[in-house]
C-alpha cells in the first residue's frame, strides 16, 4: 500500500482541500452526531474539516492526528474562527484517551489509512454506551472525459505506486469493520455535490493528495504540477472547473453490554 505523509503537504492541504459541505453536518446532527454540548472525537483530523465544523455547531471537540504539522493548522484555524478545539497528537488505533468518554467518534477521509480493525475497536472503547461512530468521505468522482479522470491518469503516469484511482466514493467494507468491532444499527447514506475549482486551486488540491504531495519528492511534485497545468490549459481551459464529488457516510452505534 502507498505510504503517504500529509504533513509534507500541509500548506496545500489547508488551502486547497475542500471541506465537507454544510449539509453533511446538518444531516449528521439529525442522526445524533455533533449536536451542541456533545463530546466528539475526530480521528485523523488532518487540518480539521470535521472538527472545526462540529465545534462551530457547539460540540465539545477533540481533534486527533499523528501529525503535529496538521494539528498546528487546526489550532490556528480554530483560533481565527474563535472556536475551542482540543488537539491530541496520536494514532487512531491507540489514542491514549479514557474509555467511554465520547458521545460520538468521527473520521473524515482517512479510514483507509488506519489499521481498520484496531481503529474500530478503539472507537468502540472510547464511546459511551449508545455513542455513534461516523466514518465520512468526500471524494472527487472520475468519469470518462472529466477533469478528475484526466488528472488521475496523469498521477498514475508520474507515480506508478499510486493505486487509488477510479473510485466510486462508496465504501461498503467499512460496514464489516464496524460490525466486527461490536457496532450495531449500521446505516449508510451518500449524496453528490459539485465543487468549483480554478485551475490553480485544482492543482493545489492535487498537490495535497496522497499520490502527489504526500508521497513524491519535491522535484517530482514540481514535474507533475507543470504537466498538470499544461494538461488543464489544453484540455479543460474553461474556469472554474466543476468537479463532481460524492459524500459517503457509514454510521453505527456502540452497543456496550
N, C-alpha and C positions, 0 to 999 in steps of 0.2 A: 504493500500500500504506500502511496506517495506520502512522504513526510513533509509537513508544511509548518512554517514558523510565521504566524501572522504578526508577531511583534516586529518583524523586519519591515513590515509594510503599514505600520500603524498610521502614518500621516494620510496616505491614500485611503486607508480603511475608514478613518474617521471622517474624511471629507467627502468621499465619493460613494460609499456603500449606502444605498437607500435603506432607511429604517423601515421597520414593519409599519404597515398603514394603520391609521387611527381606527378604522372599522374593526380590526382584529382585537384591539383592547376592549372595544365595546362588546363584541361577541363573547370574549372570554369572561368579562365581568358578569355577563348574564348567565354564565355557566359556573360561577363560583370561583373564578381565578382573578385575583388582582383587585379586589374591592377595597374601599377605604378602610384603613386600620388593619388590614390583613398582613400577616408576616409572610413575606415572599422571598424565596431564594432563586437567583438567576444563575444557573450553571453555565460556564463557558461564555461569560457575558460579552467578551470582545470589547468593543467600545461602548457597550451599554444600551443598545437599541431597546431591548425589552425592559431592562432595569429602569431606565430613565422614563420610559413610557408609563410603567406601573407606578413609579414614585410620583409622577405628575398627577396621577389619579388617586393619590392618598394612601397607597400601600406602604408598609414599612419594609424597605427593600434592602437585601444583602446581595451584592454583585460579586461573583466568584470567578476567577480566571487564573490560569497558571502563569500568565504574562503580566509582569509589573508594568511594562510599557502600555499595555491595553488598559490596565486599571488606572493609570495616571490620566488617560483620556477620559475615563468615566468620571473621575473626581473633578477634573477641570470642567467638564460639561455640566455636571451636577451643580457645581459652584456658580457657573454662569447662569444656570436656569433657576437658582435658588431652591434646589432640591436637596433633601437629606438622603444619601445613599451610603451604606456601609460597604466597604470593599474588603475582600479576603483573597489573598494570593494562594491558591491551592488547586489541585486537580479535582475533577468531578467525581472520581472514583474513591477518593479518600479526603474528605473536606476538613476533617478535624472539628467539625461543628457538633453541638449536642443533639442527641436523638430527640425525636418527637417535638421539634421546636418550630416547625413552619406549617402554615396553613396551605401553602402552595409552593411547589418547585417547578420552575420553567427552564427550558433550554431552547435557545434560538439559533438555528442554522449551524449546529455544532454536534449533534448527537452522533453522527457518523465518525467523528474524530475520537470519540471516547472508547474505552473498553466497555461496551454497551451493557453487558451483564452486570459488571461491577457498578457502573453508574446507576443503573436501575435499582439495584439493591441498596445503594447509598441513598438514593432519593426516597425509597420506601422507609429507610431507617430515620431519615430526617423529618418526615412528615408526621403531623399529628394524626390520630385516627380520623378517617374521613377526609384527609387532606387530598389535594388534587395535584397530579403531575401533568404538565402540558409540554409536549415536545412540538416546537414550531419551526417551520421553514418558510423561506421567501426566496424562491429560485427564479432566475430567468429561464424562459422556455424556448429551446431551439426548435424552430420549424423550418421546413425546406424553403430556402431562399431568404430567410430573415437574417438580420444583423447578428443575432445571438448565435445562430448556427454557423455563419461565416467566421465569427470570432472564435468559436470553439475549434473549427478546423485549423485556424491559424495557431492557436495554442498547441494543438497536437503536433503540428509541424515543428514548433520551436521547443516543445517539451514532451518527447515521446513517453515519458514516465507518467504523464497526466492521463488518467483513465476515467475521469468523472464527467465526460461529455455525454450528450444525448439523453439527458434526464427528463423525466416527466413531471418532476416536482411532487411525486406521490411516494410515500414511504410505508408500505404495508408491513415490513419486517419489524417496525417499532412496536406494533401490537403484541408480537410474540415476546419482545423484550420486557414489556410491562407485565404481561400475564405471567411469565416465568418468575418475575420478582414478587408476585403476590397481589398485583393490582387487579381491580375489578371495574365493572361499568365502563368498559373500553368503548370509545367512540372516536370517529374522525370526521373532519369536515375540510373542505377546500373551496377556494374561490380565486378568480383571476382578476388582476389589475394590470393596467398599462402604466409604465413609468417613463416619463420623458427624460432623455439624456442629450446634452450637447455632445459633439464628438470628443471634446476634451474631458467631459465628465465620464463618458463611457470608457475612454482609455484609462482614466484613473480607477474606475470601478474594476476593470480587468487587471490592472496592475496590482490591485488589492486582493486578487484571487489566489487560491492555492496553487494553481498551475503556473502562475507568473511570479508575482512578488513574494509569495510565500515559499517558493522553492528554487527559483533561478538565481544565478549570480547577478550582480549589479550590471555587468556588461551584457549578459544575456537578456536582462529585463529591458535595457535600452534598445537592443536589437529588435526585440519583439515589439516594443512600443512604436518604433519607427515604421515597422511593417504594418502594424495595426492602423496607424494614422494614414498611411498610403492606401490601404485597403478601404477604409471608411470613406476617404475622399473620392476614391474611384468608383466604388460600388454602391455607396449609400450617402450621396452628397447632401441630401436634404437634412436640415436640422430643425427641431430636435428629432433624434431617433425615438421611436415609440417602441419600447422594449417590453414585450409581454412577460409578466411574472405570475407565478402561482403561489398562493398562500396555502399551506397544509398544516393541520394541527391534529395530533393524537392526544386525546385527553383520557385520563383514567383516575381511579380513586384508590387510596391506600386503605385496604380493609384489614386493619390490625385485629388480632384475636383478642 
